Amino acid sequence: MQNQKCVFRNFALPMATFDHLKQFQRQYGQQHHIKLTNSQALAIVLAQHKVQNEVAA
């Protein structure tokens, strides 16, 4: 995300969805020995989702 254009928006997530994002963020960070922001974690989740949808199509 460092060299990519970013769009800044405020939005709300249901608590269960936010908890899931945070769980992913912590697990990913531990596995890869890095610290992610919420935005970085969400970008990874969405990129993985996109790849899965492309493979399924």
Secondary structure, DSSP 8 states (H G I E B T S, - for coil): -TTS----------HHHHHHHHHHHHHHHHHHT----HHHHHHHHHHHHHHHHHHH-
